[in-house]
Amino acid sequence: MFPSLTPPRQVKIGDAAAFAGTTPRAIRHYHEIGLLPEPERGVDGRRYGYEDMIRILWIRKMAGAGVSLDDIRAAFDESWRIEEILSRLEETLAAQEAEIKRQRAAVQRMQAVGSPLGLLSELVTDRLSHLPPGVLRASDLEALLVTERIFGPLGAAIQASVFIVLATHPELRAEQDRLDAAEAALDDGVEPDDPRVEELAVQRCAQQLALDRAIEAAGLDKAEEELFETDDADLKGEENRQMSAFEAATKMPYGFSPARTRCMELAGQLLAQAYSAHS
């Protein structure tokens, strides 16, 4: 036989919170936002009776179902539109479910790959999955991270072709390292009209053309064409077109020296001319 559900006495806030599975701080917050009327204060503090406990329990139940505190208040005021609230709640829960699914997929990719590479999109991870462990440099991974942020998974997947070629062509990797170091040296007080700037732009253009040839020889360009045919806006990121290295640099959250900026601009112009002549 069940005991009477109506308590014979009133309880303090700590006991009320413990019974409802919440905290005194939460109950005080309910008071502050007008969700729960404050009991009158007695000689030993506020006391919560049966009706207070029932209201706290309903608040906990609705909050646990995802209903916002504003909507809970409207429910008690009998001014809420239940269908509208539940429809909005369903959309919110669906978005949360999709986010959890995305997070689990990222964890599973990390488990399969065994490196932070798995935190990047599946498109990028799959493209680099055949490379031997340890071939991809930390700087390569950082570049992919930045590229995916600016251009989305599609842009990073296309850039992955470059790292595949660099990993399998030591001579191209060595030249890439040399050019990267030379470009970094431009930040050490070199003027934009210094002859070294134009020389380096010509060399960077030649390196990119060599990478393009290696990508084509490996058949990676076919995979890139398939990627470009996607209609998924999320994969394409903020831009749905190819960008020059100079345009990409302008989207970075930091600046380059005038000399390095000029070098990238010249290299982009030379590449555009080379591509135009080739087509």
C-alpha positions as CSV (number, residue, x, y, z in Angstrom):
1,M,0.0,0.0,0.0
2,F,1.4,3.4,-1.0
3,P,1.7,6.2,1.5
4,S,-0.1,9.5,1.1
5,L,1.5,11.6,-1.7
6,T,0.7,14.8,0.1
7,P,3.6,15.6,2.5
8,P,2.5,16.6,6.0
9,R,5.2,19.1,6.4
10,Q,7.2,21.7,4.4
11,V,10.9,21.3,3.7
12,K,13.9,23.6,3.3
13,I,15.4,24.4,-0.1
14,G,18.2,21.9,0.3
15,D,15.8,19.1,0.9
16,A,13.5,20.2,-1.9
17,A,16.4,20.3,-4.3
18,A,17.6,16.9,-3.3
19,F,14.2,15.4,-3.7
20,A,13.7,16.9,-7.2
21,G,17.2,15.9,-8.3
22,T,18.4,19.5,-8.7
23,T,20.3,22.1,-6.7
24,P,19.4,25.0,-4.5
25,R,21.1,27.3,-7.0
26,A,18.8,26.1,-9.8
27,I,15.7,26.6,-7.6
28,R,16.9,30.1,-6.8
29,H,17.3,30.7,-10.5
30,Y,13.7,29.6,-11.1
31,H,12.7,32.2,-8.5
32,E,14.7,34.9,-10.2
33,I,13.2,34.4,-13.7
34,G,9.6,34.0,-12.3
35,L,9.3,30.4,-13.1
36,L,8.7,29.4,-9.5
37,P,7.0,31.6,-6.9
38,E,9.1,32.2,-3.8
39,P,7.6,30.9,-0.6
40,E,7.4,33.3,2.3
41,R,10.4,33.4,4.5
42,G,9.9,32.0,8.0
43,V,12.1,32.3,11.0
44,D,14.3,29.5,9.7
45,G,14.2,30.4,6.0
46,R,11.9,29.6,3.2
47,R,9.9,26.4,3.3
48,Y,8.6,24.4,0.3
49,G,5.3,22.6,0.4
50,Y,3.6,20.0,-1.8
51,E,2.6,22.4,-4.6
52,D,6.1,23.9,-4.8
53,M,7.6,20.4,-5.0
54,I,5.1,19.4,-7.8
55,R,6.0,22.5,-9.8
56,I,9.8,21.9,-9.4
57,L,9.3,18.3,-10.6
58,W,7.4,19.5,-13.7
59,I,10.1,22.0,-14.4
60,R,12.7,19.3,-14.2
61,K,10.7,16.9,-16.4
62,M,10.1,19.5,-19.1
63,A,13.7,20.8,-19.0
64,G,14.9,17.2,-19.2
65,A,12.9,16.8,-22.4
66,G,14.6,19.8,-23.9
67,V,11.9,22.4,-23.4
68,S,13.4,25.9,-22.8
69,L,12.8,27.7,-19.5
70,D,10.9,30.4,-21.4
71,D,8.6,27.8,-22.9
72,I,8.1,26.2,-19.5
73,R,7.1,29.6,-18.1
74,A,4.6,29.9,-20.9
75,A,3.3,26.5,-20.1
76,F,2.5,27.4,-16.5
77,D,0.9,30.7,-17.7
78,E,-1.2,28.6,-20.1
79,S,-0.1,30.8,-23.0
80,W,2.1,28.4,-24.9
81,R,1.3,27.0,-28.3
82,I,2.2,23.3,-27.8
83,E,2.5,22.4,-31.5
84,E,4.8,25.3,-32.2
85,I,7.0,24.5,-29.2
86,L,7.2,20.8,-29.9
87,S,8.0,21.4,-33.6
88,R,10.8,23.8,-32.6
89,L,12.0,21.3,-30.0
90,E,12.0,18.5,-32.6
91,E,14.2,20.6,-34.9
92,T,16.6,21.3,-32.1
93,L,16.9,17.7,-31.1
94,A,17.4,16.6,-34.8
95,A,20.3,19.1,-35.1
96,Q,21.8,17.8,-31.8
97,E,21.4,14.2,-33.1
98,A,23.2,15.1,-36.3
99,E,26.0,16.8,-34.4
100,I,26.5,13.8,-32.2
101,K,26.6,11.6,-35.2
102,R,29.3,13.8,-36.8
103,Q,31.3,13.7,-33.5
104,R,31.1,9.9,-33.4
105,A,32.2,9.6,-37.0
106,A,35.2,11.8,-36.2
107,V,36.1,9.6,-33.2
108,Q,35.8,6.5,-35.3
109,R,38.0,8.0,-38.0
110,M,40.6,8.8,-35.4
111,Q,40.4,5.3,-34.1
112,A,40.9,3.9,-37.6
113,V,43.6,6.3,-38.7
114,G,45.4,6.4,-35.4
115,S,46.3,10.1,-35.7
116,P,44.7,13.6,-35.5
117,L,44.2,13.3,-39.3
118,G,40.9,11.6,-38.4
119,L,39.6,14.9,-37.0
120,L,39.5,16.3,-40.6
121,S,36.6,15.5,-42.8
122,E,36.0,12.0,-44.2
123,L,36.7,13.3,-47.6
124,V,40.2,14.3,-46.6
125,T,40.9,11.2,-44.5
126,D,39.8,8.8,-47.2
127,R,42.0,10.6,-49.8
128,L,45.1,10.2,-47.6
129,S,44.3,6.8,-46.2
130,H,46.6,4.8,-48.5
131,L,49.7,6.8,-47.4
132,P,52.1,4.9,-45.1
133,P,52.0,6.0,-41.4
134,G,54.4,8.8,-40.6
135,V,54.7,10.1,-44.2
136,L,52.4,13.0,-43.7
137,R,54.2,15.8,-41.8
138,A,52.8,17.7,-38.9
139,S,53.0,20.9,-41.1
140,D,51.1,19.1,-43.8
141,L,48.3,18.3,-41.3
142,E,48.3,21.9,-40.1
143,A,48.0,23.1,-43.7
144,L,45.0,20.8,-44.3
145,L,43.4,22.0,-41.1
146,V,43.7,25.7,-42.3
147,T,42.6,24.8,-45.8
148,E,39.5,22.9,-44.6
149,R,38.6,25.9,-42.4
150,I,38.8,28.4,-45.4
151,F,37.7,26.3,-48.3
152,G,35.8,23.4,-46.7
153,P,36.4,19.7,-47.1
154,L,36.5,19.9,-50.9
155,G,39.4,22.3,-50.9
156,A,41.3,20.3,-48.4
157,A,40.7,17.1,-50.3
158,I,42.1,18.7,-53.4
159,Q,45.1,20.0,-51.5
160,A,45.7,16.5,-50.3
161,S,46.7,15.6,-53.8
162,V,49.8,17.8,-53.3
163,F,50.8,16.1,-50.2
164,I,50.3,12.7,-51.8
165,V,52.7,13.7,-54.6
166,L,55.2,15.3,-52.1
167,A,55.2,12.1,-50.1
168,T,56.0,10.0,-53.1
169,H,58.4,12.3,-55.0
170,P,61.4,13.2,-52.8
171,E,62.8,15.7,-55.3
172,L,59.6,17.7,-55.3
173,R,59.5,17.6,-51.5
174,A,63.0,18.9,-51.3
175,E,62.2,21.7,-53.8
176,Q,59.0,22.6,-51.8
177,D,61.0,22.8,-48.6
178,R,63.6,25.1,-50.3
179,L,60.9,27.4,-51.7
180,D,59.1,27.6,-48.4
181,A,62.3,28.6,-46.6
182,A,63.1,31.2,-49.3
183,E,59.6,32.7,-49.0
184,A,59.9,32.9,-45.3
185,A,63.2,34.8,-45.7
186,L,61.3,37.4,-47.7
187,D,59.8,38.6,-44.4
188,D,63.3,39.6,-43.1
189,G,63.2,43.2,-44.4
190,V,63.3,42.4,-48.2
191,E,61.7,45.1,-50.3
192,P,58.9,44.1,-52.7
193,D,61.0,45.3,-55.8
194,D,64.0,43.2,-54.8
195,P,65.0,41.0,-57.8
196,R,64.8,37.9,-55.5
197,V,61.0,38.4,-55.2
198,E,60.4,37.9,-58.9
199,E,63.0,35.1,-59.2
200,L,61.2,33.2,-56.4
201,A,57.8,33.8,-58.0
202,V,59.1,32.2,-61.2
203,Q,60.5,29.2,-59.3
204,R,57.2,28.8,-57.3
205,C,55.3,28.8,-60.6
206,A,57.6,26.1,-62.0
207,Q,57.2,24.0,-58.8
208,Q,53.4,24.2,-59.0
209,L,53.4,23.2,-62.7
210,A,55.7,20.2,-61.7
211,L,53.3,19.3,-59.0
212,D,50.4,19.5,-61.4
213,R,52.2,17.1,-63.8
214,A,52.9,14.6,-61.0
215,I,49.3,14.8,-59.9
216,E,48.1,14.1,-63.4
217,A,50.6,11.3,-63.9
218,A,49.3,9.7,-60.7
219,G,45.7,10.0,-61.9
220,L,44.8,12.2,-59.0
221,D,43.4,14.9,-61.2
222,K,40.6,12.5,-62.2
223,A,39.6,12.2,-58.6
224,E,39.7,16.0,-58.3
225,E,37.3,16.4,-61.2
226,E,34.9,14.1,-59.5
227,L,35.1,16.2,-56.4
228,F,34.4,19.3,-58.3
229,E,31.2,17.8,-59.6
230,T,29.6,17.5,-56.2
231,D,26.6,19.6,-55.4
232,D,27.1,19.5,-51.7
233,A,27.5,23.1,-50.5
234,D,28.9,21.9,-47.2
235,L,31.8,20.1,-48.9
236,K,32.6,23.2,-51.0
237,G,32.9,25.5,-48.0
238,E,32.8,29.2,-48.2
239,E,33.9,29.4,-51.9
240,N,32.5,27.3,-54.8
241,R,35.4,28.0,-57.1
242,Q,39.2,27.6,-57.2
243,M,41.3,30.4,-55.8
244,S,44.8,31.5,-56.5
245,A,47.3,31.2,-53.7
246,F,47.2,35.0,-53.4
247,E,43.5,35.1,-52.9
248,A,43.7,32.3,-50.4
249,A,46.4,34.2,-48.4
250,T,44.1,37.2,-48.1
251,K,41.6,35.0,-46.2
252,M,44.2,34.1,-43.6
253,P,43.8,35.7,-40.1
254,Y,47.3,37.1,-40.3
255,G,49.3,39.2,-42.8
256,F,52.4,38.6,-44.8
257,S,55.3,41.0,-45.5
258,P,54.9,43.2,-48.6
259,A,57.7,41.2,-50.3
260,R,56.1,37.8,-49.7
261,T,52.7,39.2,-50.7
262,R,54.2,40.5,-53.9
263,C,55.8,37.1,-54.6
264,M,52.5,35.3,-54.2
265,E,50.8,37.8,-56.4
266,L,53.4,37.4,-59.2
267,A,53.4,33.6,-58.9
268,G,49.6,33.6,-59.2
269,Q,49.8,35.8,-62.4
270,L,52.4,33.5,-63.9
271,L,50.3,30.4,-63.1
272,A,47.2,32.0,-64.6
273,Q,49.2,32.7,-67.8
274,A,50.6,29.2,-67.9
275,Y,47.1,27.6,-67.4
276,S,45.7,29.9,-70.1
277,A,48.3,28.9,-72.6
278,H,47.9,25.2,-71.8
279,S,44.1,25.4,-72.3
